[in-house]
């Protein structure tokens, strides 16, 4: 029995619902920081006197900050363990939230959102590394799926919280609430999160060791293929997140409050998709097959919706139904694709988690930025969803073909 396996066995009882909920809450800080302010994007545009595309750049900047932040935290997690970098990140998140709440101009808001994202990145990287430290390969898919299901409560609650704050306190109040959430996570994390990385497994922190670690990780071809697949999936998700507000409020005439209810309903679909993923896994379906199923439905629903809009059949009912199907299908993908990626990430789980997250959000930020430059319309979002879904399938097929070759080297 290896030391890592022994440590996983020792902590297995602690990977219960309480720790999963805490790790999910920390992971969900980035989702809360995105979803809560979505209903307020038109109001932010009015406050600063800018276009909708300019406000959408606050999302692209946030995604870029998440990408860079995860890259920075990877070596820190391998040098100082999992707890300390996570706690520092939460402090940065709180500071960025306060700055966003007080931003006098859009430029200041962009800077504050970038800082907020740097802090939130710790909540993405560290929990994945902790699960990889404490769980064996067999249980990691189940834990990641459960983590994703709990985390998906955030998109259900966040838009409604954001809509409530818009009606009673304005969009700045949303960022004050995020600051409070960050403080809550910081206090709870200091009390409840175990240090999962043994001192003897920690590595020296130097420029050469950091570069070597990332270069070694980037040469893992199966890991990289699955990582790129995850990047396209996240790009599809954030296309939906950034574009849905304007499609439903401006094209279909929904109020911000009613849109928040619709967004929450779609998030429930994500949770149901994750539940179905666990059911299928319990019946013997492999993580790879569940991932293919989810990606296939996601791409098909997006493509059908794009065709419906182009043919003049994109009514509100058709749009809502096909978009809900596309979003729910991602519930089959997230946990299983994360487990597949981390399973091929090697011993340095912190670096693997950081590189995976960095590339995910760089791809997502690039997709989101390109979408923000295009003419906004009801056909753009489903077309992007379909393209990203197909690209993710291609990357997963490539990963599957590379597994025997990599195992033989």
C-alpha positions, 0 to 999 in steps of 0.5 A: 500500500502506498503512502498516498493510498494509506492517507486516502484510507485514513481520511476516507471517512472525512470525505463525507457530506459535510466536507463535500458541502464545504468544498463545494461552497468554496468551489462555487464562489466563482459561480456565485460571483458570476451568476449573482450579477447576471440579472444586473448586467443591463443595470450596470451598463446603464450606470456607467453609460456603456454598451452591453458588450462592454459589460460582458467584458467584466465576465471575460476579465473574470474568466481570465483572472480565474485562468491566471489565478489557477496557474499561480496556485498550482506550485503554491499548493505543492509547496505550502500544502492545500490549506494556506494558499486556499485561505489566502485566496479567500482573503483576496476574494473578499477584498476584490468583492469590496472593491467591486461594490465600490467601483466608480467606473467600469474600468475600476470594476474590471480591475476589481473583478480580476482581483476577485477572480484571482481569489476565487481561483483558489476555491477551484484548484485546492478542492480538486487537489484535496479530493485527489489526495484523499480519494482513490481513482474509483471513488473520485468520480463519485466525489467529483459528481457529488461535489458538482451536484452540491455546487450546482445549488449556487446557480439556482440560488444566485440569480434569485439572490441577485434579482432580489438585491437589484430590486432592494439594494442595486447591483452594488449590493450583490458584491457586498453579499459576495464579500460576506460569502467569502468571509463565511467560507474563510472562517469555516475553512479554517476550522474544518478543512484538513491538510491533505498533503504530507510534508515529505511530498511537498516540493521546493518552490523555484522558477525552474521547478515550476516550469519543469512541473508544468512542462511535465504535465503538459506532456501528458497527452491524455490529460491534455486532450481531456483538459481541452475537452473540458475547456470547450465544455466550459466555453459553452457553459459561459456562452450560455451564462453571458448571452442568456441575459440579453437574449431573454430580457431584450429579445423575449422581453423578460424582466430580470426577476423572471429571467432569474427564475428561468436561470435557476430552473435550468440550474436544477436541470444541471443537478438532475443531470448530475443525479442521472450520471450517478445512477448510470455509473451505479449501473456500470456505465463508465465515466467515459461513456457517460461523458460521451452521452452528455456531450452528444445531447448537449451538442445536438440540442444546441444545433437543433436550436440554432436551426430552429432560430434560423428557420424562424421557428425559435419561439420562446417555448422552443428556445426554453425547451432545447436550451434547458436540454442542452444545459441539463446534459452538462450535468452528465459531463462535469464530474465524469470529465473532471475525474477522467482528467485528474486520473491522468494527471500524475502524482502532483495533483495541485499542478494537474488541477491548476493546469487543467483549470487554467486551460479551461478558463483560458479557452472559456474566456477566449470563447466568451470574448469572441462571442461578445464581439459578435452581433448579439442575437438569439442564434449566436448562443445555440450555435456556439453551444453546438460547436463547443460540444462537437469540439469537446467530443473530438478531444475526448475521442482523441484522448481515448485513442491516446490512452493505450499509446501512453500506457505503453510508453 
